[in-house]
């Protein structure tokens, strides 16, 4: 799950959040062997507009990034 600080920043700044999904964790895992035959992909996702609650923002952010990572793997 994501850290709650990101929702506080979103709420305090009241600006658009630009979610980005990157699958580097599947290529360079914390433990184990680096997989040189995979490509790292960065996806720029649909922006999240300001004005929704912190909890709704965090849920939307997690959903859009994890959904994209499921497609990239």
DOGUPA-320911 format. One record per atom (N, C-alpha, C, O): residue in one letter; residue number from 1; atom name; z, y, x. Coordinates in pm, whole numbers, plus 50000, padded with zeros to 5 digits. Atoms other than C-alpha are relative to their C-alpha. Layout:
# residues N
<bagu:A&drenti:NUM&bami:CA&w:Z&v:Y&u:X>
...
***
This chain:
# residues 73
<bagu:X&drenti:1&bami:N&w:50000&v:49880&u:50084>
<bagu:X&drenti:1&bami:CA&w:50000&v:50000&u:50000>
<bagu:X&drenti:1&bami:C&w:50000&v:50126&u:50088>
<bagu:X&drenti:1&bami:O&w:50038&v:50121&u:50205>
<bagu:X&drenti:2&bami:N&w:50011&v:49875&u:49926>
<bagu:X&drenti:2&bami:CA&w:49947&v:50359&u:50104>
<bagu:X&drenti:2&bami:C&w:50134&v:50070&u:50007>
<bagu:X&drenti:2&bami:O&w:50222&v:50047&u:49924>
<bagu:X&drenti:3&bami:N&w:49878&v:49919&u:49986>
<bagu:X&drenti:3&bami:CA&w:50219&v:50594&u:50223>
<bagu:X&drenti:3&bami:C&w:49999&v:50110&u:49893>
<bagu:X&drenti:3&bami:O&w:49894&v:50165&u:49860>
<bagu:X&drenti:4&bami:N&w:49990&v:49901&u:50107>
<bagu:X&drenti:4&bami:CA&w:50345&v:50834&u:49957>
<bagu:X&drenti:4&bami:C&w:49978&v:50143&u:50051>
<bagu:X&drenti:4&bami:O&w:49954&v:50233&u:49971>
<bagu:X&drenti:5&bami:N&w:50021&v:49866&u:49944>
<bagu:X&drenti:5&bami:CA&w:50309&v:51132&u:50195>
<bagu:X&drenti:5&bami:C&w:49862&v:50054&u:49970>
<bagu:X&drenti:5&bami:O&w:49845&v:50175&u:49956>
<bagu:X&drenti:6&bami:N&w:50136&v:49955&u:50029>
<bagu:X&drenti:6&bami:CA&w:49936&v:51143&u:50127>
<bagu:X&drenti:6&bami:C&w:49994&v:50063&u:49861>
<bagu:X&drenti:6&bami:O&w:49921&v:50160&u:49840>
<bagu:X&drenti:7&bami:N&w:50000&v:49940&u:50134>
<bagu:X&drenti:7&bami:CA&w:50005&v:51213&u:49758>
<bagu:X&drenti:7&bami:C&w:50072&v:50134&u:49999>
<bagu:X&drenti:7&bami:O&w:50038&v:50223&u:49921>
<bagu:X&drenti:8&bami:N&w:49931&v:49870&u:49991>
<bagu:X&drenti:8&bami:CA&w:50245&v:51491&u:49853>
<bagu:X&drenti:8&bami:C&w:49908&v:50106&u:50060>
<bagu:X&drenti:8&bami:O&w:49904&v:50219&u:50013>
<bagu:X&drenti:9&bami:N&w:50096&v:49906&u:49940>
<bagu:X&drenti:9&bami:CA&w:49983&v:51653&u:50076>
<bagu:X&drenti:9&bami:C&w:49896&v:50042&u:49896>
<bagu:X&drenti:9&bami:O&w:49864&v:50160&u:49882>
<bagu:X&drenti:10&bami:N&w:50098&v:49972&u:50105>
<bagu:X&drenti:10&bami:CA&w:49728&v:51624&u:49793>
<bagu:X&drenti:10&bami:C&w:50057&v:50097&u:49898>
<bagu:X&drenti:10&bami:O&w:49991&v:50194&u:49860>
<bagu:X&drenti:11&bami:N&w:49936&v:49917&u:50102>
<bagu:X&drenti:11&bami:CA&w:49973&v:51780&u:49546>
<bagu:X&drenti:11&bami:C&w:50028&v:50141&u:50052>
<bagu:X&drenti:11&bami:O&w:50008&v:50239&u:49980>
<bagu:X&drenti:12&bami:N&w:49964&v:49869&u:49943>
<bagu:X&drenti:12&bami:CA&w:50083&v:52063&u:49778>
<bagu:X&drenti:12&bami:C&w:49878&v:50087&u:50029>
<bagu:X&drenti:12&bami:O&w:49880&v:50207&u:50002>
<bagu:X&drenti:13&bami:N&w:50116&v:49921&u:49961>
<bagu:X&drenti:13&bami:CA&w:49738&v:52170&u:49900>
<bagu:X&drenti:13&bami:C&w:49908&v:50035&u:49884>
<bagu:X&drenti:13&bami:O&w:49838&v:50137&u:49887>
<bagu:X&drenti:14&bami:N&w:50084&v:49976&u:50118>
<bagu:X&drenti:14&bami:CA&w:49562&v:52144&u:49563>
<bagu:X&drenti:14&bami:C&w:49853&v:50019&u:50036>
<bagu:X&drenti:14&bami:O&w:49786&v:50110&u:49987>
<bagu:X&drenti:15&bami:N&w:50141&v:49998&u:49961>
<bagu:X&drenti:15&bami:CA&w:49225&v:52076&u:49726>
<bagu:X&drenti:15&bami:C&w:49941&v:49861&u:49976>
<bagu:X&drenti:15&bami:O&w:50014&v:49765&u:49952>
<bagu:X&drenti:16&bami:N&w:50070&v:50126&u:50019>
<bagu:X&drenti:16&bami:CA&w:48965&v:51802&u:49690>
<bagu:X&drenti:16&bami:C&w:50036&v:49904&u:50113>
<bagu:X&drenti:16&bami:O&w:50044&v:49944&u:50230>
<bagu:X&drenti:17&bami:N&w:49974&v:50105&u:49900>
<bagu:X&drenti:17&bami:CA&w:49048&v:51475&u:49868>
<bagu:X&drenti:17&bami:C&w:49870&v:49922&u:50019>
<bagu:X&drenti:17&bami:O&w:49809&v:49877&u:49921>
<bagu:X&drenti:18&bami:N&w:50121&v:50075&u:49968>
<bagu:X&drenti:18&bami:CA&w:48755&v:51304&u:50041>
<bagu:X&drenti:18&bami:C&w:50039&v:49863&u:50055>
<bagu:X&drenti:18&bami:O&w:50066&v:49851&u:50174>
<bagu:X&drenti:19&bami:N&w:49963&v:50133&u:49951>
<bagu:X&drenti:19&bami:CA&w:48834&v:50929&u:50060>
<bagu:X&drenti:19&bami:C&w:49891&v:49941&u:50091>
<bagu:X&drenti:19&bami:O&w:49772&v:49960&u:50070>
<bagu:X&drenti:20&bami:N&w:50088&v:50067&u:49905>
<bagu:X&drenti:20&bami:CA&w:48683&v:50731&u:50347>
<bagu:X&drenti:20&bami:C&w:50053&v:49859&u:50020>
<bagu:X&drenti:20&bami:O&w:50172&v:49839&u:50044>
<bagu:X&drenti:21&bami:N&w:49963&v:50140&u:49975>
<bagu:X&drenti:21&bami:CA&w:48682&v:50352&u:50383>
<bagu:X&drenti:21&bami:C&w:49933&v:49957&u:50129>
<bagu:X&drenti:21&bami:O&w:49815&v:49983&u:50151>
<bagu:X&drenti:22&bami:N&w:50054&v:50049&u:49873>
<bagu:X&drenti:22&bami:CA&w:48636&v:50194&u:50725>
<bagu:X&drenti:22&bami:C&w:50051&v:49858&u:50021>
<bagu:X&drenti:22&bami:O&w:50170&v:49831&u:50004>
<bagu:X&drenti:23&bami:N&w:49964&v:50141&u:49988>
<bagu:X&drenti:23&bami:CA&w:48634&v:49821&u:50795>
<bagu:X&drenti:23&bami:C&w:50030&v:49956&u:50143>
<bagu:X&drenti:23&bami:O&w:50013&v:49838&u:50175>
<bagu:X&drenti:24&bami:N&w:49975&v:50033&u:49859>
<bagu:X&drenti:24&bami:CA&w:48732&v:49833&u:51163>
<bagu:X&drenti:24&bami:C&w:50112&v:49897&u:50017>
<bagu:X&drenti:24&bami:O&w:50115&v:49827&u:50118>
<bagu:X&drenti:25&bami:N&w:49892&v:50098&u:49992>
<bagu:X&drenti:25&bami:CA&w:49042&v:49623&u:51092>
<bagu:X&drenti:25&bami:C&w:49950&v:49857&u:49997>
<bagu:X&drenti:25&bami:O&w:50019&v:49766&u:50045>
<bagu:X&drenti:26&bami:N&w:50058&v:50134&u:50003>
<bagu:X&drenti:26&bami:CA&w:48816&v:49324&u:51031>
<bagu:X&drenti:26&bami:C&w:49927&v:49968&u:50130>
<bagu:X&drenti:26&bami:O&w:49906&v:49851&u:50164>
<bagu:X&drenti:27&bami:N&w:50070&v:50018&u:49872>
<bagu:X&drenti:27&bami:CA&w:48634&v:49377&u:51362>
<bagu:X&drenti:27&bami:C&w:50101&v:49997&u:50114>
<bagu:X&drenti:27&bami:O&w:50090&v:49915&u:50205>
<bagu:X&drenti:28&bami:N&w:49896&v:49990&u:49897>
<bagu:X&drenti:28&bami:CA&w:48937&v:49474&u:51576>
<bagu:X&drenti:28&bami:C&w:50136&v:49977&u:49936>
<bagu:X&drenti:28&bami:O&w:50208&v:50074&u:49912>
<bagu:X&drenti:29&bami:N&w:49871&v:50025&u:50064>
<bagu:X&drenti:29&bami:CA&w:49241&v:49303&u:51420>
<bagu:X&drenti:29&bami:C&w:50116&v:50032&u:50094>
<bagu:X&drenti:29&bami:O&w:50100&v:50034&u:50216>
<bagu:X&drenti:30&bami:N&w:49881&v:49973&u:49919>
<bagu:X&drenti:30&bami:CA&w:49594&v:49389&u:51536>
<bagu:X&drenti:30&bami:C&w:50032&v:49881&u:50088>
<bagu:X&drenti:30&bami:O&w:50069&v:49896&u:50205>
<bagu:X&drenti:31&bami:N&w:49976&v:50123&u:49925>
<bagu:X&drenti:31&bami:CA&w:49637&v:49028&u:51642>
<bagu:X&drenti:31&bami:C&w:49877&v:49913&u:49990>
<bagu:X&drenti:31&bami:O&w:49805&v:49918&u:49891>
<bagu:X&drenti:32&bami:N&w:50114&v:50090&u:50005>
<bagu:X&drenti:32&bami:CA&w:49378&v:48773&u:51726>
<bagu:X&drenti:32&bami:C&w:49885&v:50048&u:50087>
<bagu:X&drenti:32&bami:O&w:49901&v:50138&u:50170>
<bagu:X&drenti:33&bami:N&w:50116&v:49975&u:49916>
<bagu:X&drenti:33&bami:CA&w:49034&v:48786&u:51875>
<bagu:X&drenti:33&bami:C&w:49909&v:50105&u:49936>
<bagu:X&drenti:33&bami:O&w:49884&v:50103&u:49816>
<bagu:X&drenti:34&bami:N&w:50095&v:49900&u:50044>
<bagu:X&drenti:34&bami:CA&w:48799&v:49081&u:51850>
<bagu:X&drenti:34&bami:C&w:49868&v:49931&u:49965>
<bagu:X&drenti:34&bami:O&w:49821&v:49845&u:50040>
<bagu:X&drenti:35&bami:N&w:50124&v:50062&u:50046>
<bagu:X&drenti:35&bami:CA&w:48485&v:48987&u:51656>
<bagu:X&drenti:35&bami:C&w:49883&v:50093&u:50035>
<bagu:X&drenti:35&bami:O&w:49855&v:50188&u:49961>
<bagu:X&drenti:36&bami:N&w:50109&v:49913&u:49954>
<bagu:X&drenti:36&bami:CA&w:48191&v:49141&u:51847>
<bagu:X&drenti:36&bami:C&w:49874&v:49988&u:49917>
<bagu:X&drenti:36&bami:O&w:49783&v:50071&u:49932>
<bagu:X&drenti:37&bami:N&w:50123&v:50021&u:50077>
<bagu:X&drenti:37&bami:CA&w:47933&v:49008&u:51601>
<bagu:X&drenti:37&bami:C&w:50001&v:50073&u:49866>
<bagu:X&drenti:37&bami:O&w:49907&v:50060&u:49788>
<bagu:X&drenti:38&bami:N&w:49992&v:49924&u:50125>
<bagu:X&drenti:38&bami:CA&w:48046&v:49232&u:51315>
<bagu:X&drenti:38&bami:C&w:49976&v:50147&u:50028>
<bagu:X&drenti:38&bami:O&w:49996&v:50196&u:50139>
<bagu:X&drenti:39&bami:N&w:50029&v:49858&u:49992>
<bagu:X&drenti:39&bami:CA&w:47949&v:49590&u:51250>
<bagu:X&drenti:39&bami:C&w:50109&v:50079&u:49928>
<bagu:X&drenti:39&bami:O&w:50149&v:50043&u:49817>
<bagu:X&drenti:40&bami:N&w:49905&v:49911&u:50066>
<bagu:X&drenti:40&bami:CA&w:48199&v:49863&u:51174>
<bagu:X&drenti:40&bami:C&w:49922&v:50092&u:49907>
<bagu:X&drenti:40&bami:O&w:49822&v:50152&u:49946>
<bagu:X&drenti:41&bami:N&w:50067&v:49918&u:50100>
<bagu:X&drenti:41&bami:CA&w:48101&v:50045&u:50857>
<bagu:X&drenti:41&bami:C&w:50097&v:50104&u:49947>
<bagu:X&drenti:41&bami:O&w:50213&v:50073&u:49918>
<bagu:X&drenti:42&bami:N&w:49921&v:49891&u:50057>
<bagu:X&drenti:42&bami:CA&w:48229&v:50380&u:50736>
<bagu:X&drenti:42&bami:C&w:49932&v:50041&u:49870>
<bagu:X&drenti:42&bami:O&w:49813&v:50070&u:49868>
<bagu:X&drenti:43&bami:N&w:50053&v:49959&u:50131>
<bagu:X&drenti:43&bami:CA&w:48185&v:50464&u:50367>
<bagu:X&drenti:43&bami:C&w:50069&v:50128&u:49956>
<bagu:X&drenti:43&bami:O&w:50192&v:50135&u:49950>
<bagu:X&drenti:44&bami:N&w:49949&v:49875&u:50057>
<bagu:X&drenti:44&bami:CA&w:48224&v:50817&u:50235>
<bagu:X&drenti:44&bami:C&w:49998&v:49982&u:49849>
<bagu:X&drenti:44&bami:O&w:49891&v:49964&u:49790>
<bagu:X&drenti:45&bami:N&w:49988&v:50030&u:50142>
<bagu:X&drenti:45&bami:CA&w:48349&v:50775&u:49880>
<bagu:X&drenti:45&bami:C&w:50000&v:50127&u:49916>
<bagu:X&drenti:45&bami:O&w:50000&v:50238&u:49968>
<bagu:X&drenti:46&bami:N&w:50002&v:49888&u:50094>
<bagu:X&drenti:46&bami:CA&w:48346&v:50994&u:49570>
<bagu:X&drenti:46&bami:C&w:50129&v:50083&u:50016>
<bagu:X&drenti:46&bami:O&w:50238&v:50027&u:50018>
<bagu:X&drenti:47&bami:N&w:49882&v:49914&u:49985>
<bagu:X&drenti:47&bami:CA&w:48580&v:51294&u:49612>
<bagu:X&drenti:47&bami:C&w:50092&v:49992&u:49879>
<bagu:X&drenti:47&bami:O&w:50048&v:49970&u:49766>
<bagu:X&drenti:48&bami:N&w:49900&v:49995&u:50107>
<bagu:X&drenti:48&bami:CA&w:48900&v:51309&u:49409>
<bagu:X&drenti:48&bami:C&w:50038&v:50146&u:49981>
<bagu:X&drenti:48&bami:O&w:50087&v:50212&u:50073>
<bagu:X&drenti:49&bami:N&w:49975&v:49859&u:50031>
<bagu:X&drenti:49&bami:CA&w:48940&v:51646&u:49241>
<bagu:X&drenti:49&bami:C&w:50150&v:50027&u:49992>
<bagu:X&drenti:49&bami:O&w:50228&v:49937&u:49961>
<bagu:X&drenti:50&bami:N&w:49858&v:49965&u:50015>
<bagu:X&drenti:50&bami:CA&w:49273&v:51831&u:49245>
<bagu:X&drenti:50&bami:C&w:50040&v:50005&u:49854>
<bagu:X&drenti:50&bami:O&w:49956&v:50015&u:49765>
<bagu:X&drenti:51&bami:N&w:49950&v:49978&u:50134>
<bagu:X&drenti:51&bami:CA&w:49496&v:51851&u:48942>
<bagu:X&drenti:51&bami:C&w:50054&v:49877&u:49928>
<bagu:X&drenti:51&bami:O&w:50105&v:49890&u:49817>
<bagu:X&drenti:52&bami:N&w:49940&v:50117&u:50065>
<bagu:X&drenti:52&bami:CA&w:49602&v:51493&u:48866>
<bagu:X&drenti:52&bami:C&w:50139&v:49976&u:50061>
<bagu:X&drenti:52&bami:O&w:50171&v:50031&u:50166>
<bagu:X&drenti:53&bami:N&w:49864&v:50024&u:49952>
<bagu:X&drenti:53&bami:CA&w:49956&v:51364&u:48910>
<bagu:X&drenti:53&bami:C&w:49996&v:49924&u:50133>
<bagu:X&drenti:53&bami:O&w:49897&v:49859&u:50167>
<bagu:X&drenti:54&bami:N&w:49993&v:50068&u:49870>
<bagu:X&drenti:54&bami:CA&w:50069&v:51230&u:49249>
<bagu:X&drenti:54&bami:C&w:49987&v:49850&u:49985>
<bagu:X&drenti:54&bami:O&w:49919&v:49785&u:50065>
<bagu:X&drenti:55&bami:N&w:50008&v:50145&u:50021>
<bagu:X&drenti:55&bami:CA&w:50111&v:50878&u:49111>
<bagu:X&drenti:55&bami:C&w:49858&v:49956&u:49964>
<bagu:X&drenti:55&bami:O&w:49809&v:49855&u:50015>
<bagu:X&drenti:56&bami:N&w:50138&v:50033&u:50040>
<bagu:X&drenti:56&bami:CA&w:49767&v:50876&u:48947>
<bagu:X&drenti:56&bami:C&w:49906&v:50016&u:50120>
<bagu:X&drenti:56&bami:O&w:49816&v:49935&u:50139>
<bagu:X&drenti:57&bami:N&w:50081&v:49979&u:49880>
<bagu:X&drenti:57&bami:CA&w:49613&v:51017&u:49265>
<bagu:X&drenti:57&bami:C&w:50011&v:49881&u:50095>
<bagu:X&drenti:57&bami:O&w:49910&v:49828&u:50142>
<bagu:X&drenti:58&bami:N&w:49978&v:50110&u:49907>
<bagu:X&drenti:58&bami:CA&w:49769&v:50745&u:49481>
<bagu:X&drenti:58&bami:C&w:49937&v:49871&u:49948>
<bagu:X&drenti:58&bami:O&w:49877&v:49796&u:50025>
<bagu:X&drenti:59&bami:N&w:50062&v:50118&u:50061>
<bagu:X&drenti:59&bami:CA&w:49657&v:50472&u:49240>
<bagu:X&drenti:59&bami:C&w:49848&v:50007&u:50012>
<bagu:X&drenti:59&bami:O&w:49785&v:49908&u:50050>
<bagu:X&drenti:60&bami:N&w:50145&v:49983&u:49989>
<bagu:X&drenti:60&bami:CA&w:49301&v:50611&u:49232>
<bagu:X&drenti:60&bami:C&w:49953&v:49983&u:50144>
<bagu:X&drenti:60&bami:O&w:49852&v:49916&u:50170>
<bagu:X&drenti:61&bami:N&w:50037&v:50007&u:49859>
<bagu:X&drenti:61&bami:CA&w:49289&v:50646&u:49610>
<bagu:X&drenti:61&bami:C&w:50001&v:49856&u:50051>
<bagu:X&drenti:61&bami:O&w:49906&v:49810&u:50113>
<bagu:X&drenti:62&bami:N&w:49991&v:50140&u:49958>
<bagu:X&drenti:62&bami:CA&w:49410&v:50291&u:49674>
<bagu:X&drenti:62&bami:C&w:49889&v:49917&u:49938>
<bagu:X&drenti:62&bami:O&w:49826&v:49835&u:50006>
<bagu:X&drenti:63&bami:N&w:50102&v:50079&u:50069>
<bagu:X&drenti:63&bami:CA&w:49172&v:50149&u:49414>
<bagu:X&drenti:63&bami:C&w:49860&v:50024&u:50059>
<bagu:X&drenti:63&bami:O&w:49787&v:49929&u:50086>
<bagu:X&drenti:64&bami:N&w:50135&v:49973&u:49952>
<bagu:X&drenti:64&bami:CA&w:48860&v:50325&u:49541>
<bagu:X&drenti:64&bami:C&w:49980&v:49951&u:50144>
<bagu:X&drenti:64&bami:O&w:49874&v:49898&u:50176>
<bagu:X&drenti:65&bami:N&w:50015&v:50046&u:49862>
<bagu:X&drenti:65&bami:CA&w:48924&v:50245&u:49908>
<bagu:X&drenti:65&bami:C&w:50002&v:49848&u:50008>
<bagu:X&drenti:65&bami:O&w:49917&v:49789&u:50076>
<bagu:X&drenti:66&bami:N&w:49994&v:50147&u:49994>
<bagu:X&drenti:66&bami:CA&w:49026&v:49881&u:49855>
<bagu:X&drenti:66&bami:C&w:49879&v:49936&u:49933>
<bagu:X&drenti:66&bami:O&w:49833&v:49831&u:49978>
<bagu:X&drenti:67&bami:N&w:50121&v:50052&u:50063>
<bagu:X&drenti:67&bami:CA&w:48733&v:49823&u:49618>
<bagu:X&drenti:67&bami:C&w:49882&v:50006&u:50095>
<bagu:X&drenti:67&bami:O&w:49802&v:49913&u:50102>
<bagu:X&drenti:68&bami:N&w:50110&v:49986&u:49904>
<bagu:X&drenti:68&bami:CA&w:48494&v:49953&u:49881>
<bagu:X&drenti:68&bami:C&w:50017&v:49903&u:50115>
<bagu:X&drenti:68&bami:O&w:49918&v:49843&u:50158>
<bagu:X&drenti:69&bami:N&w:49977&v:50096&u:49890>
<bagu:X&drenti:69&bami:CA&w:48654&v:49741&u:50156>
<bagu:X&drenti:69&bami:C&w:49967&v:49858&u:49957>
<bagu:X&drenti:69&bami:O&w:49918&v:49779&u:50037>
<bagu:X&drenti:70&bami:N&w:50038&v:50132&u:50050>
<bagu:X&drenti:70&bami:CA&w:48609&v:49433&u:49935>
<bagu:X&drenti:70&bami:C&w:49848&v:49980&u:50008>
<bagu:X&drenti:70&bami:O&w:49802&v:49869&u:50036>
<bagu:X&drenti:71&bami:N&w:50146&v:50008&u:49991>
<bagu:X&drenti:71&bami:CA&w:48235&v:49511&u:49929>
<bagu:X&drenti:71&bami:C&w:49950&v:49990&u:50144>
<bagu:X&drenti:71&bami:O&w:49848&v:49928&u:50171>
<bagu:X&drenti:72&bami:N&w:50043&v:49995&u:49860>
<bagu:X&drenti:72&bami:CA&w:48216&v:49567&u:50304>
<bagu:X&drenti:72&bami:C&w:50029&v:49870&u:50076>
<bagu:X&drenti:72&bami:O&w:49969&v:49847&u:50181>
<bagu:X&drenti:73&bami:N&w:49959&v:50120&u:49926>
<bagu:X&drenti:73&bami:CA&w:48374&v:49235&u:50404>
<bagu:X&drenti:73&bami:C&w:49923&v:49877&u:49959>
<bagu:X&drenti:73&bami:O&w:49947&v:49768&u:50012>
***
